[in-house]
Amino acid sequence: MRDPYDVYQLDATAYPGSSGSPVYDPGTGEVLGVINSVLVKATKEAALENPSGITYAIPVRFLRALMARKGG
């Protein structure tokens, strides 16, 4: 079994297509994570009119480790 890793659950509205966008601290500009997925209850079209307000992001420390393994 693989070890679980932390993700951020944001109680903010993001829309399908927002994946890859940064999550940052507005006070410092520091990037904290990258949006990975948005919970969509129905169709993507319905998400525009009635978003779930739940978004998941990967903490930047995991992305740095992945980039180091991939030579990025």
Protein Blocks (a to p, Z undefined) as FASTA:
>chain_A
ZZddddddddbdddehigoiacddfknopafbdcfbdcdfbdfklmmmmcghiacdddfk
lmmmmmmmnoZZ
